[in-house]
Amino acid sequence: MKIQEIKILLAICDKGSMTKAADALNISQPTVSRTIKKVSKQYNIKIFENIGHRLRLSTEGE
């Protein structure tokens, strides 16, 4: 996993949303979405669960 991917994952965990993570990292929200999709596919796991209006790590993501 690349450092940028780890930064994105950590920002989502901290902020609870892809949009807020993107803002915090000064990157676009679609870039965050694509990165999560790519990492999920690469490791064949669902990284986040949508709980209400907040993203949280799934059991596999932990």
PyMOL commands that set and color helices and strands:
alter all, ss='L'
color gray80, all
select helices_A, chain A and resi 3-15+18-25+29-43
alter helices_A, ss='H'
color red, helices_A
select strands_A, chain A and resi 48-51+54-57
alter strands_A, ss='S'
color yellow, strands_A
deselect
rebuild
show_as cartoon
